Amino acid sequence: MIAGAGYSQPFVDIVNFNSQFFSSNYTDSTKAKNKTNDHVLNLFLPKEFKNGNTFLLRLNSEQLHSERINDSSSSVYNLYSISMPIGFQFLSKNKKWKYLIMGIPKINSDYMNSHYNDLQLGGMGLVTYVKNDNLKFKLGVYYNREFFGNFFIPIFGMDWTVNERFSMYGTLPNNYRLEFKLNNHFYTGLGFKSFQRSYRLANGLRDDFVWFRESTIKAFLDVYLTKSLILFGDVGYTLNYRLVQYQHESLRTERTTNPIYTPFQKNVIFTAGLAYRIRKG
C-alpha cells in the first residue's frame, strides 16, 4: 500500500482497523461462490520537530481470507502482509515545499513456511507544493519489487478545501476522495481506490504467487463518535477485483490448479472500520 505522510489529507489516522467484505461467483463453469474478507490494522507514529521536519513510522498488517463454496465442498486460504514504512518529510524554510522520502520493507505470503522469497523492498518519493492552507499539489513515484516484477506508479494529486463543507484530496491513481461535511459528526462522499499487490505461496506450491488487483468506486460515511474516535464504512462496486495465482517461473501464466485463486465476477463490496483520527482544523 502506498503510505502517505502527515496531513496528505485533512486528517491522519493514528490507529485504523477495517474489514472489507466481497462476495461473488467464479467465472468458471462451476459458478461456485467466492467470499473474500480483507482485515487491515494500521498504526502511525509521527514525530514532528521544531523546524517542521517530521519523522514517520507506520506499522501495517493484513489478513486476506478467501473461501470457495460449492454444493459438494469448500476450500479456504489465507494470505498475510506485514510492512513497516519508515521515512522523513522535510519542510522548506518558506514552508511552501515538502519533500517525503520513505522506505517500505514488507513480507507478503501465506506464512505457511518462512524463507527469503517472502520479502519485498520498496519505497516512495513525494514532493508537495503548498500554495496556501486550502490548496496543495503533489507529485512523486512509488516503487515496489513485487513477485510479478518491478512495479512503478507515478503519483500525482491535489488536496483542495473548496469551502468549509466540501473538499477533495488523495493521490491518483491509487486513492482519491470527494468529501462533504454534513455537520461536525457526519462526513460523506465518493471515493476511488486502485491497488495492486502480490503474495508468495509456500514451497510446496513451487513458490508461485498470488497477484491481487482491485479497483473500486465507493460511497462512504464517517461518523465521529467523539472528536477523535470515528466509525466508518463504505459501499462500492468493483471495476476490477482479481485474486489469481501465477507460476513463479513464468510470470504471466495463470495456474489453474488452485480452485481459490481464479477469476470471479464483479460485484458490490463493503467496508467497515474504526479509527482514532486527528483532523486538521
C-alpha positions in Angstrom: 0.0 0.0 0.0 1.2 3.5 -0.8 1.9 5.2 2.5 1.2 8.9 2.8 2.7 11.2 5.3 1.4 13.7 7.8 -1.7 15.5 6.6 -1.7 14.3 3.0 -5.5 14.6 3.5 -7.4 16.8 6.1 -6.8 14.1 8.7 -4.4 11.5 9.9 -5.3 8.1 11.5 -3.1 7.2 14.4 -4.8 3.8 14.6 -7.1 2.3 11.9 -8.7 -1.1 11.8 -11.0 -2.0 8.9 -12.5 -5.1 7.3 -13.6 -5.4 3.6 -16.2 -7.9 2.5 -16.6 -9.2 -1.0 -18.8 -12.0 -2.4 -19.2 -13.1 -5.9 -19.4 -16.1 -8.3 -16.4 -17.6 -10.1 -16.4 -17.1 -13.9 -15.6 -20.8 -14.5 -18.2 -23.5 -15.3 -18.9 -24.3 -11.6 -20.2 -20.8 -10.8 -19.1 -21.5 -7.2 -19.3 -18.8 -4.6 -16.2 -16.8 -3.5 -16.2 -14.9 -0.2 -13.1 -12.8 0.4 -12.6 -10.8 3.6 -9.7 -8.4 3.9 -8.8 -7.3 7.5 -6.3 -4.5 8.0 -4.7 -2.9 11.0 -2.5 0.3 10.6 -0.6 2.2 13.3 1.0 5.6 12.6 3.8 7.1 14.7 4.9 10.6 13.6 7.4 12.8 15.3 7.4 16.5 14.3 10.5 18.6 15.1 10.7 22.3 15.8 11.8 23.1 12.2 8.7 21.4 10.8 10.5 18.3 9.6 8.7 15.1 10.5 9.9 11.5 11.2 7.3 9.0 10.0 6.9 5.3 11.1 4.0 3.1 10.1 3.2 -0.5 11.0 0.7 -2.2 8.7 -0.7 -5.7 8.9 -3.3 -7.5 6.7 -5.1 -10.9 6.6 -6.8 -11.8 3.3 -9.2 -14.6 3.9 -10.8 -16.4 0.9 -13.3 -19.2 0.7 -14.6 -21.1 -2.3 -18.0 -22.7 -1.7 -20.0 -25.0 -3.9 -22.6 -27.8 -3.4 -20.1 -30.6 -2.7 -17.1 -29.0 -1.0 -15.4 -25.8 0.2 -11.8 -24.5 0.1 -10.2 -21.9 2.5 -7.0 -20.0 2.1 -5.3 -17.1 3.9 -2.7 -14.6 2.8 -0.9 -12.2 5.1 1.2 -9.0 4.9 3.3 -7.1 7.4 5.1 -3.9 6.4 6.9 -1.1 8.2 7.1 2.1 6.1 9.7 4.4 7.6 10.8 7.8 6.3 11.3 11.5 6.7 9.4 14.6 5.5 11.4 17.8 5.0 9.8 21.2 5.1 11.4 24.1 3.2 12.2 27.3 5.1 9.4 29.2 3.4 7.0 26.3 4.2 5.9 26.1 0.6 7.5 22.8 -0.2 7.5 19.4 1.5 9.8 16.5 0.4 9.0 13.0 1.5 11.4 10.0 1.3 10.2 6.7 2.6 11.4 3.1 2.5 8.8 0.3 2.6 10.0 -3.2 3.6 7.3 -5.9 3.8 6.7 -9.6 4.0 3.8 -10.9 1.9 2.9 -14.6 1.8 0.7 -17.3 3.1 3.1 -17.7 6.1 3.0 -21.5 5.8 6.8 -21.5 5.8 9.5 -18.9 6.2 12.1 -18.2 3.5 13.7 -15.2 1.9 11.4 -15.2 -1.1 8.6 -13.7 1.1 10.4 -10.3 1.4 9.6 -7.3 -0.8 11.5 -4.0 -0.8 10.1 -0.7 -2.0 9.8 3.0 -1.4 8.4 6.3 -2.5 9.3 9.9 -3.0 6.7 12.7 -2.9 7.0 16.4 -3.4 4.2 18.6 -2.2 3.7 22.3 -3.1 1.7 24.2 -0.5 0.0 27.1 -2.4 -2.0 28.0 0.7 -3.7 26.4 3.6 -6.5 25.2 1.4 -4.7 24.1 -1.8 -1.8 21.6 -2.2 -0.3 19.9 -5.2 1.6 16.6 -5.1 3.9 14.7 -7.5 6.0 11.6 -6.9 6.7 8.0 -7.6 6.1 4.7 -5.8 8.2 1.6 -6.3 7.9 -2.0 -5.0 9.7 -5.2 -6.0 6.6 -7.3 -6.4 6.7 -11.0 -7.1 5.5 -10.3 -10.6 8.4 -7.9 -11.2 9.4 -4.2 -10.7 6.3 -2.1 -10.1 6.4 1.6 -10.5 3.5 4.0 -10.0 3.7 7.8 -10.9 1.8 9.7 -8.1 0.0 13.0 -8.6 -2.7 14.7 -6.5 -4.4 17.8 -5.4 -5.7 18.5 -1.9 -8.3 21.3 -2.2 -10.5 22.6 0.6 -13.1 24.2 -1.6 -15.1 25.6 1.3 -15.9 24.7 4.9 -18.1 21.8 3.7 -16.6 20.4 0.5 -13.0 19.1 0.0 -11.2 16.8 -2.3 -7.9 15.0 -1.5 -5.7 12.0 -2.1 -3.3 10.7 -4.8 -4.0 9.2 -8.1 -4.1 6.6 -9.4 -4.4 4.8 -6.1 -6.8 6.6 -3.7 -8.9 9.8 -4.1 -11.9 11.2 -2.3 -14.6 13.9 -2.7 -15.8 14.7 0.8 -18.8 16.6 2.0 -19.2 17.7 5.7 -22.8 17.3 6.8 -22.0 18.5 10.4 -19.4 18.0 13.0 -20.3 14.3 13.4 -21.0 13.1 9.8 -18.9 13.3 6.7 -19.9 11.6 3.4 -18.8 11.5 -0.2 -17.4 9.5 -3.1 -14.1 7.7 -3.4 -11.9 5.8 -5.9 -9.4 3.1 -4.9 -7.0 1.3 -7.2 -4.3 -1.0 -5.7 -2.1 -4.0 -6.7 0.0 -6.3 -4.5 1.3 -9.9 -4.5 1.8 -12.7 -2.0 4.2 -15.6 -2.1 2.9 -19.1 -1.7 4.6 -21.9 0.2 7.4 -24.0 -1.1 5.1 -26.9 -1.7 3.4 -24.8 -4.3 6.6 -24.2 -6.2 7.0 -20.6 -5.0 4.0 -19.5 -7.0 2.5 -16.2 -6.1 -1.0 -14.6 -6.0 -1.4 -11.3 -7.8 -4.2 -9.2 -6.2 -5.7 -6.4 -8.3 -8.6 -4.2 -7.1 -10.2 -1.1 -8.4 -13.4 0.2 -6.8 -15.6 3.2 -6.7 -17.5 3.8 -3.5 -19.7 5.9 -1.4 -18.6 6.4 2.2 -19.8 7.7 5.6 -17.6 8.7 8.5 -19.3 9.0 11.9 -17.4 10.9 14.7 -18.4 9.2 17.9 -16.1 11.7 19.7 -13.7 14.4 18.5 -11.1 11.7 17.5 -12.9 8.3 17.6 -14.7 7.5 14.4 -16.7 4.7 12.9 -16.6 4.5 9.2 -18.0 2.4 6.3 -18.5 2.4 2.6 -20.3 0.5 -0.1 -18.7 0.2 -3.6 -18.6 -1.6 -6.9 -15.6 -3.4 -8.2 -14.4 -2.2 -11.5 -11.6 -4.8 -11.3 -11.2 -7.4 -8.5 -8.9 -10.3 -9.2 -7.1 -12.8 -7.0 -5.2 -15.0 -9.4 -2.3 -17.5 -8.9 0.6 -17.3 -11.3 3.6 -19.5 -11.9 6.8 -18.3 -10.4 8.9 -19.5 -13.4 6.5 -17.9 -15.9 5.2 -14.6 -14.5 2.4 -14.1 -17.0 1.0 -17.6 -16.9 -2.0 -18.2 -14.7 -2.1 -21.5 -12.8 -5.4 -23.3 -12.9 -4.8 -26.0 -10.3 -5.8 -23.9 -7.2 -9.6 -23.5 -7.0 -9.4 -20.5 -4.8 -7.3 -18.1 -6.9 -9.1 -18.0 -10.2 -11.2 -15.1 -11.7 -14.6 -14.2 -10.4 -17.3 -11.8 -11.4 -17.5 -8.1 -10.5 -19.8 -7.3 -7.6 -20.7 -5.0 -4.7 -18.0 -4.6 -1.9 -18.5 -3.4 1.7 -16.0 -1.9 4.2 -16.4 -1.1 7.9 -13.9 0.1 10.4 -12.9 2.1 13.5 -10.1 4.7 13.8 -8.5 7.1 16.2 -8.3 10.2 13.9 -6.7 13.6 14.3 -8.5 16.0 11.9 -6.9 19.3 10.9 -9.0 22.4 11.7 
